[in-house]
Amino acid sequence: MPGSLKGRVALITGGSSGIGRATALAFAREGARVVIGNRRVSEGEETVRRVKAAGGEAMLVRTDVTKAAHIEMLVAKTVETHGRLDCAFNNAGVTGDIARTAECTEENWDRTMSVNLKGVWLAMKYEILQMLKQGGGVIVNNASVAGLVGMRGGPAYSASKGGVVQLTRTAALEYAKLGIRINAVCPGFVSTPMTEDHTSANPDLEAWMKKVQPMGRLGTPEEVAEAVVWLCSDAASFVTGHPLVLDGGLVVQ
Ligand SMILES: NC(=O)c1ccc[n+]([C@@H]2O[C@H](COP(=O)([O-])OP(=O)(O)OC[C@H]3O[C@@H](n4cnc5c(N)ncnc54)[C@H](OP(=O)(O)O)[C@@H]3O)[C@@H](O)[C@H]2O)c1
């Protein structure tokens, strides 16, 4: 329903690309004022430009989610500009190297955990502190089906996403009576630059991704964005602690 986030202030980490960019556009379409936080300025500004071109309001705060001071600043600038923070989509993430558990390097483990798991926890920490001050809010974390089932060749990625699901459940319980709903989305294979990084080097991989998803195709960033919009909206007012699977049937096989 257009206008489901009318007047709300919405923050997105990793808004410069893929699912984050699609969600920025969807939030703005629903009437939210959008703030994105990511590292690449030109790509982030391109998201801002697209939101404004569609009639919405957006700004970029350059952010590295692995750094507490950056996240604290992202939330502070959001509140300084818009007075509050109603919805947050903690989406920034990396796949890391494709390597089995025994071949995964310590550097890959640390980098993947730092962005995907520590980054989500840090974001939640500062978002929740603000939401407690203002009396409520909604958080959605971007996990993955890899957080629900095993994924060969992605030990750090799977562990980080499983951690995001558990962080989501834990925080949802902690703040359930305090007006803060906290959920996760768990996408299957979605067509974004992250996926293209791998499929461009290995054309058979895209065919395999389509084959393992019973609908026979990749998801789109917009399909994930619509679920995030719904979880942030009042239509999902009794939903908390839920990892919402968006995977064309992948994990029910
Ligand atoms: N595509 C899929 O099939 C799929 C499936 C399941 C889950 N996901 C999850 O969806 C999320 C978005 O992925 P995507 O597919 O949209 O990939 P993408 O197009 O590569 O986007 C990744 C986003 O994360 C940001 N990012 C990475 N490291 C960051 C850091 N240290 N600090 C701040 N921002 C950072 C990037 O921005 P900058 O580079 O500008 O910082 C970019 O905006 C990820 O968490 C991913 O794990 C994706």
PDBQT file of the ligand as one rigid body, heavy atoms in Angstrom, charges set to zero:
ROOT
HETATM    1  N1  LIG A 301      22.432 -11.251  -3.494  1.00  0.00    +0.000 N 
HETATM    2  C1  LIG A 301      22.067 -12.351  -2.864  1.00  0.00    +0.000 C 
HETATM    3  O1  LIG A 301      21.861 -13.416  -3.488  1.00  0.00    +0.000 OA
HETATM    4  C2  LIG A 301      21.876 -12.334  -1.367  1.00  0.00    +0.000 A 
HETATM    5  C3  LIG A 301      21.264 -13.454  -0.773  1.00  0.00    +0.000 A 
HETATM    6  C4  LIG A 301      21.077 -13.464   0.600  1.00  0.00    +0.000 A 
HETATM    7  C5  LIG A 301      21.491 -12.388   1.358  1.00  0.00    +0.000 A 
HETATM    8  N2  LIG A 301      22.082 -11.315   0.754  1.00  0.00    +0.000 N 
HETATM    9  C6  LIG A 301      22.512 -10.229   1.624  1.00  0.00    +0.000 C 
HETATM   10  O2  LIG A 301      21.995  -9.020   1.151  1.00  0.00    +0.000 OA
HETATM   11  C7  LIG A 301      22.819  -7.935   1.581  1.00  0.00    +0.000 C 
HETATM   12  C8  LIG A 301      23.027  -6.986   0.414  1.00  0.00    +0.000 C 
HETATM   13  O3  LIG A 301      23.700  -7.706  -0.599  1.00  0.00    +0.000 OA
HETATM   14  P1  LIG A 301      23.510  -7.425  -2.169  1.00  0.00    +0.000 P 
HETATM   15  O4  LIG A 301      23.251  -8.729  -2.787  1.00  0.00    +0.000 OA
HETATM   16  O5  LIG A 301      22.574  -6.298  -2.381  1.00  0.00    +0.000 OA
HETATM   17  O6  LIG A 301      25.017  -7.063  -2.533  1.00  0.00    +0.000 OA
HETATM   18  P2  LIG A 301      25.731  -5.748  -3.080  1.00  0.00    +0.000 P 
HETATM   19  O7  LIG A 301      24.999  -5.213  -4.236  1.00  0.00    +0.000 OA
HETATM   20  O8  LIG A 301      27.158  -6.152  -3.209  1.00  0.00    +0.000 OA
HETATM   21  O9  LIG A 301      25.578  -4.730  -1.860  1.00  0.00    +0.000 OA
HETATM   22  C9  LIG A 301      26.343  -4.826  -0.702  1.00  0.00    +0.000 C 
HETATM   23  C10 LIG A 301      26.186  -3.532   0.060  1.00  0.00    +0.000 C 
HETATM   24  O10 LIG A 301      26.920  -3.648   1.291  1.00  0.00    +0.000 OA
HETATM   25  C11 LIG A 301      27.692  -2.484   1.457  1.00  0.00    +0.000 C 
HETATM   26  N3  LIG A 301      28.867  -2.768   2.296  1.00  0.00    +0.000 N 
HETATM   27  C12 LIG A 301      29.767  -3.764   2.185  1.00  0.00    +0.000 A 
HETATM   28  N4  LIG A 301      30.708  -3.641   3.132  1.00  0.00    +0.000 NA
HETATM   29  C13 LIG A 301      30.384  -2.552   3.863  1.00  0.00    +0.000 A 
HETATM   30  C14 LIG A 301      30.957  -1.893   4.986  1.00  0.00    +0.000 A 
HETATM   31  N5  LIG A 301      32.083  -2.353   5.576  1.00  0.00    +0.000 N 
HETATM   32  N6  LIG A 301      30.363  -0.785   5.477  1.00  0.00    +0.000 NA
HETATM   33  C15 LIG A 301      29.228  -0.306   4.898  1.00  0.00    +0.000 A 
HETATM   34  N7  LIG A 301      28.632  -0.873   3.847  1.00  0.00    +0.000 NA
HETATM   35  C16 LIG A 301      29.205  -1.982   3.335  1.00  0.00    +0.000 A 
HETATM   36  C17 LIG A 301      28.080  -2.067   0.048  1.00  0.00    +0.000 C 
HETATM   37  O11 LIG A 301      28.366  -0.674   0.033  1.00  0.00    +0.000 OA
HETATM   38  P3  LIG A 301      29.842  -0.033  -0.113  1.00  0.00    +0.000 P 
HETATM   39  O12 LIG A 301      30.675  -0.986  -0.900  1.00  0.00    +0.000 OA
HETATM   40  O13 LIG A 301      29.561   1.273  -0.770  1.00  0.00    +0.000 OA
HETATM   41  O14 LIG A 301      30.320   0.130   1.297  1.00  0.00    +0.000 OA
HETATM   42  C18 LIG A 301      26.779  -2.347  -0.701  1.00  0.00    +0.000 C 
HETATM   43  O15 LIG A 301      25.901  -1.256  -0.591  1.00  0.00    +0.000 OA
HETATM   44  C19 LIG A 301      24.086  -8.582   2.134  1.00  0.00    +0.000 C 
HETATM   45  O16 LIG A 301      24.073  -8.599   3.535  1.00  0.00    +0.000 OA
HETATM   46  C20 LIG A 301      24.008  -9.997   1.588  1.00  0.00    +0.000 C 
HETATM   47  O17 LIG A 301      24.710 -10.919   2.380  1.00  0.00    +0.000 OA
HETATM   48  C21 LIG A 301      22.283 -11.267  -0.578  1.00  0.00    +0.000 A 
ENDROOT
TORSDOF 0
